[in-house]
Amino acid sequence: MPTPNPLELVNQRLHQEVQKYGKVETFSKKEMIFSPDEMQKKFFFVLEGRIKVFQINLENAKEQTLQILSSGDMYDVVTLLDAKIHENILEALDDVKIIVFPIQIVRDWMYHDRQFNQLLFPYIAKQFRDMEELALDLSFYDTSKRLLKLISKNALQTNKDRLSLIHDLPHEELASLIGTVRKVLNRHIQKLKKDGIINVKRKNIEIKDTEKLLENLPIS
């Protein structure tokens, strides 16, 4: 089943404000989506497509992907909470459709609408947990283990929207997700193929031996 759109679950009063203030915008694949300055004034929900949220080390041009947004996700909860600029870069990985609101309107919902908060607060908690997991993975595990965790997290889920997060992504994007570079990622992918754990067809990673994959996962 497709991921439900949170905006479809809001009450009637909030639905009217969505109709009044929401503006649907589209972006083409590889297009940048708003600047950090613009995101101090905007808040959006993803309707279709995937968006990469990342930062770049200006000294060596290395990218670190922080998350991939997909249908049902919202951005940016950090600026929503503290009203400060958030120096992330957003790029469309597919053709993307979002619905955008003035961020102050969304703050008003946060302050006054309990039903909206029933959507917002669990989402914020999930974002914190995902960031914590990323930080721990980068600290505790080598590239091979991080790749195994990425594959298991995305390819062992029954939710098709979850599967689509890394579907058809080039190796540069996969490398950025686990804090490495393409050359190193390719070496680990070839080893997993040689060990009979995965197969790769047209950028798509397929699991050949789930038992082996689970045996090699780090214990968390």
C-alpha angles and dihedrals in degrees: 000000000000119000108268116245108243090217090064089061099056124109125261097263092051091044089059091053090049088055091047101045106021119103122190114221131180132208131191125236112283092016118133114242115219126315125259088256091054091048090062086071102033139063124185145188121214113238101172138003135017130287125198116219110199149144132222129219101228092204097060103009091238115155128217116194111214098187145334115235120211139168111326096021123122132209141236109010092156094061089039089061103039103021090225129129114269112207099214125130120224123204130177112240090187135010099298136205121193137169113228130203134182102264092230090061090054090048088054089054089049092052098042113019117077095187092055089051090054085065098036104048098051088046092053090049090053091051091052091050092049092050091047091051091049092051092049093046092052090049102041109030136057122233094268093055092044090053091050090050091049092051094046093046093052105027101042095055121104092210106099093206089058091051090054093062093085098019111132094351114153117245091254089063094046090050091052090052092060099036101255141096131263095255093056093042092052091053092054093044090053090051092050089050091049090050090053094242099117143011127207123215122174093338091311118120115218124190113234099176117026093179092057091046092054092046090057097045116109115254110250 
